[in-house]
Amino acid sequence: MRLTERLPDIEEQPDGIYVIHEKFERFINLHQHSKWQLSYIEGGVANITIENTTYVVPSHYFFWIPAGVPHILRVSQRATSICSMYFGLTQKDTQSCFHKLGIYPANELIIQMIKFTEKWSEEMILPSDERYQFMRAMLQVIIPLAENTVPIVLPITGNERLKKILDYLSDNIDKPLTLKSVSKQFNSSERTLSRFFQTELKMSFLQYLKHLRIIKAIDFLQKTNLSLSEIADNIGYDTLGAFSNTFYEITRMRPSEMRKNFYRS
């Protein structure tokens, strides 16, 4: 059964918690629900699109989507499973982390708690159920992790001129791209191009390029057996150290560790 067909079940009891564990459909079109979603990915990568921004969720990370937020979800073919819980929050849940999108590296405790709920898949857990307190305890585990949210983002645009520039960056990611060289390629001044990125994407040229390279690296780590040095070279880094440090800055994880996560499931 597709997730969109399950929405009535998810929404049926406003104060209940609905649990789903499955191999998962690969694409869920734009949808929303009145509950807060906690999902954990094993063995692949998920992409969440909200408005004009796509967020990347690697394997062994979890994500939190607030209630009422329209989103599109895509899951890579390598993903072995996705575990999702839909919470009806209470008036006591006032922490700011519950009311904004969050992407977090999962620690062993939250992983084991999520896996423990597998036996309850497609069940609604109500406040009168003794399992309810276990589910609520997960939220308390999440709160400290909220300080380490990992926004691996790639804005998208409907501007045709900027689309061509973004396509050029993607197609030439192995080259030493700079604001100067790209401006020259598109007959633009550096100042104009820089302002173009800020206005259209709400992100600087260098920030966009950095995130694009790391997202490409995650794709190489997941889909190929290239060495880390080869991946660094393929995404435009001169040294493995520079690649590894930037990767850690954005993902809070070394590339070697993330590669292990893809095959750990």
C-alpha positions as CSV (number, residue, x, y, z in Angstrom):
1,M,0.0,0.0,0.0
2,R,1.3,3.4,-0.9
3,L,2.0,6.0,1.8
4,T,-0.6,8.4,0.4
5,E,-3.2,5.6,0.7
6,R,-2.2,5.2,4.4
7,L,-2.8,8.8,5.2
8,P,-6.3,8.2,6.6
9,D,-4.9,5.6,8.9
10,I,-2.1,7.9,10.0
11,E,-4.6,10.7,10.7
12,E,-7.3,8.6,12.3
13,Q,-6.3,9.1,15.9
14,P,-4.9,12.7,16.5
15,D,-3.1,11.8,19.7
16,G,-1.9,8.4,18.5
17,I,1.5,7.4,17.1
18,Y,1.4,5.5,13.8
19,V,4.4,3.2,12.9
20,I,5.5,2.1,9.5
21,H,8.5,-0.1,8.6
22,E,8.9,-1.2,5.0
23,K,11.2,-1.6,2.0
24,F,9.4,1.5,0.7
25,E,8.2,3.0,-2.5
26,R,10.9,5.0,-4.2
27,F,9.0,8.2,-4.9
28,I,6.2,9.8,-2.9
29,N,4.7,12.8,-4.6
30,L,3.8,16.1,-2.8
31,H,1.9,15.3,0.3
32,Q,1.4,16.5,3.9
33,H,-0.1,15.3,7.2
34,S,-1.2,16.7,10.5
35,K,1.3,14.7,12.5
36,W,5.1,15.1,13.1
37,Q,7.2,12.6,11.1
38,L,10.3,10.8,12.4
39,S,12.0,8.6,9.7
40,Y,15.3,6.6,9.7
41,I,17.0,5.5,6.5
42,E,19.1,2.3,6.2
43,G,21.4,1.5,3.4
44,G,20.7,4.3,1.0
45,V,20.0,8.0,0.6
46,A,16.7,9.9,0.8
47,N,15.9,13.3,-0.7
48,I,13.3,15.5,0.8
49,T,12.0,18.5,-1.3
50,I,10.3,21.3,0.5
51,E,9.3,24.3,-1.5
52,N,12.4,25.0,-3.6
53,T,15.0,23.2,-1.6
54,T,16.1,19.6,-1.6
55,Y,17.6,18.1,1.6
56,V,19.8,15.0,1.4
57,V,19.5,12.3,4.2
58,P,22.3,9.7,4.0
59,S,22.1,6.2,5.4
60,H,22.0,6.0,9.2
61,Y,20.7,9.5,9.6
62,F,17.1,10.3,10.6
63,F,15.0,13.2,9.7
64,W,12.1,15.1,11.4
65,I,9.3,16.8,9.4
66,P,6.9,19.1,11.3
67,A,3.1,18.7,10.9
68,G,1.5,20.4,7.9
69,V,4.7,20.8,5.8
70,P,4.1,19.8,2.2
71,H,7.0,17.6,1.0
72,I,8.2,15.2,-1.7
73,L,10.2,12.2,-0.7
74,R,12.6,10.2,-2.9
75,V,14.6,7.1,-1.7
76,S,17.6,5.6,-3.6
77,Q,17.4,2.1,-4.9
78,R,20.1,0.9,-2.5
79,A,18.0,1.7,0.6
80,T,17.1,-1.5,2.4
81,S,14.3,0.1,4.5
82,I,12.8,3.2,5.9
83,C,11.3,3.3,9.4
84,S,8.8,6.1,10.0
85,M,6.8,7.2,13.0
86,Y,4.0,9.7,12.9
87,F,3.5,11.5,16.2
88,G,0.6,13.5,17.5
89,L,2.4,16.0,19.7
90,T,0.9,17.5,22.8
91,Q,0.8,21.1,24.2
92,K,3.8,20.1,26.4
93,D,6.0,19.6,23.3
94,T,7.2,23.2,23.0
95,Q,10.8,22.6,22.1
96,S,11.7,24.6,19.0
97,C,13.3,21.5,17.4
98,F,9.9,19.9,17.0
99,H,8.7,22.7,14.8
100,K,11.3,22.8,12.1
101,L,12.9,20.3,9.7
102,G,15.8,18.4,11.2
103,I,18.4,16.0,9.8
104,Y,20.6,14.3,12.3
105,P,23.2,11.5,12.5
106,A,21.6,8.7,14.5
107,N,23.4,7.5,17.6
108,E,23.2,3.9,18.6
109,L,20.5,4.5,21.1
110,I,18.0,6.0,18.7
111,I,18.9,3.4,16.1
112,Q,18.1,0.6,18.5
113,M,14.9,2.3,19.7
114,I,13.7,2.7,16.1
115,K,14.5,-0.9,15.2
116,F,12.7,-2.1,18.3
117,T,9.4,-0.7,16.9
118,E,9.6,-2.9,13.8
119,K,7.2,-5.4,15.4
120,W,4.6,-2.6,15.6
121,S,4.5,-1.7,11.9
122,E,1.2,-0.5,10.7
123,E,-0.2,-0.1,14.2
124,M,-1.6,3.0,15.9
125,I,-0.2,3.3,19.4
126,L,-2.6,5.2,21.7
127,P,-1.8,7.0,25.0
128,S,-3.6,4.2,26.9
129,D,-1.1,1.6,25.4
130,E,1.9,0.8,27.5
131,R,4.1,1.1,24.4
132,Y,3.1,4.8,24.1
133,Q,5.7,5.8,26.8
134,F,8.4,4.0,24.9
135,M,7.6,6.0,21.7
136,R,7.4,9.2,23.7
137,A,10.9,8.5,25.2
138,M,12.3,8.7,21.6
139,L,11.4,12.4,21.5
140,Q,13.5,12.9,24.7
141,V,16.4,11.2,23.0
142,I,16.0,13.5,19.9
143,I,16.1,16.8,21.8
144,P,19.9,16.8,22.6
145,L,20.6,15.6,19.0
146,A,18.8,18.7,17.7
147,E,21.9,20.8,18.4
148,N,23.7,18.8,15.6
149,T,21.3,19.1,12.7
150,V,23.0,18.5,9.4
151,P,21.5,20.7,6.6
152,I,22.9,19.1,3.4
153,V,20.9,21.2,1.0
154,L,20.7,21.9,-2.7
155,P,18.3,24.7,-3.7
156,I,16.5,24.4,-7.0
157,T,15.3,27.2,-9.3
158,G,12.8,27.8,-12.0
159,N,15.0,30.5,-13.5
160,E,16.1,29.2,-16.9
161,R,19.4,31.2,-17.0
162,L,20.4,30.0,-13.6
163,K,19.4,26.4,-14.4
164,K,22.0,26.5,-17.2
165,I,24.7,27.7,-14.8
166,L,23.8,25.0,-12.2
167,D,23.9,22.3,-15.0
168,Y,27.3,23.6,-16.0
169,L,28.5,23.3,-12.4
170,S,27.2,19.7,-12.1
171,D,28.7,18.6,-15.4
172,N,32.1,20.1,-14.6
173,I,32.3,19.3,-10.9
174,D,35.7,17.7,-11.4
175,K,37.2,21.0,-12.6
176,P,38.7,23.8,-10.5
177,L,35.5,25.9,-10.6
178,T,35.7,29.5,-9.3
179,L,33.3,32.4,-9.3
180,K,35.7,34.1,-11.7
181,S,35.9,31.2,-14.2
182,V,32.1,30.6,-14.2
183,S,31.3,34.3,-14.5
184,K,33.6,34.4,-17.6
185,Q,32.0,31.2,-19.0
186,F,28.5,32.9,-18.9
187,N,29.7,36.4,-19.9
188,S,28.8,37.9,-16.5
189,S,30.6,39.9,-13.8
190,E,31.6,38.1,-10.6
191,R,29.4,40.6,-8.6
192,T,26.4,40.0,-10.8
193,L,26.7,36.2,-10.6
194,S,27.3,36.3,-6.9
195,R,24.1,38.4,-6.4
196,F,22.2,36.0,-8.7
197,F,22.9,33.1,-6.4
198,Q,22.0,35.0,-3.3
199,T,18.8,36.3,-4.8
200,E,17.5,33.1,-6.5
201,L,18.9,30.4,-4.2
202,K,19.5,32.3,-0.9
203,M,22.9,30.7,-0.9
204,S,26.3,32.0,-2.0
205,F,28.1,30.6,-5.1
206,L,30.8,29.0,-2.9
207,Q,28.2,27.5,-0.5
208,Y,26.3,26.0,-3.4
209,L,29.4,24.6,-5.0
210,K,30.5,23.1,-1.7
211,H,27.2,21.3,-1.1
212,L,27.0,20.1,-4.7
213,R,30.4,18.5,-4.4
214,I,29.5,16.8,-1.1
215,I,26.2,15.5,-2.5
216,K,28.1,14.2,-5.5
217,A,30.6,12.5,-3.1
218,I,27.8,10.8,-1.2
219,D,26.5,9.5,-4.5
220,F,30.0,8.1,-5.4
221,L,30.3,6.6,-1.9
222,Q,27.0,4.8,-2.3
223,K,27.1,3.7,-5.9
224,T,30.8,3.0,-6.7
225,N,33.9,1.3,-5.4
226,L,36.1,4.3,-6.2
227,S,38.8,5.1,-3.6
228,L,38.4,8.2,-1.5
229,S,41.2,9.8,-3.4
230,E,39.5,9.1,-6.7
231,I,36.2,10.5,-5.4
232,A,38.0,13.7,-4.2
233,D,39.6,14.1,-7.7
234,N,36.2,13.5,-9.4
235,I,34.5,16.3,-7.5
236,G,37.2,18.9,-7.9
237,Y,39.4,18.6,-4.7
238,D,43.1,18.8,-5.0
239,T,43.8,16.7,-1.9
240,L,42.1,14.0,0.1
241,G,42.5,16.0,3.3
242,A,40.6,19.0,1.9
243,F,37.8,16.7,0.7
244,S,37.6,14.9,4.0
245,N,37.6,18.0,6.1
246,T,34.8,19.6,4.0
247,F,32.8,16.4,4.0
248,Y,33.1,16.3,7.8
249,E,32.2,20.0,8.1
250,I,28.9,19.4,6.3
251,T,27.9,15.9,7.3
252,R,29.5,15.6,10.8
253,M,31.0,12.3,9.5
254,R,34.2,11.3,7.6
255,P,33.6,9.9,4.1
256,S,35.1,6.5,5.1
257,E,32.6,6.3,8.0
258,M,29.6,7.1,5.7
259,R,30.7,4.4,3.2
260,K,30.7,1.9,6.0
261,N,27.2,2.9,6.9
262,F,25.9,2.2,3.4
263,Y,27.0,-1.4,3.7
264,R,26.4,-1.9,7.4
265,S,22.7,-2.7,7.1
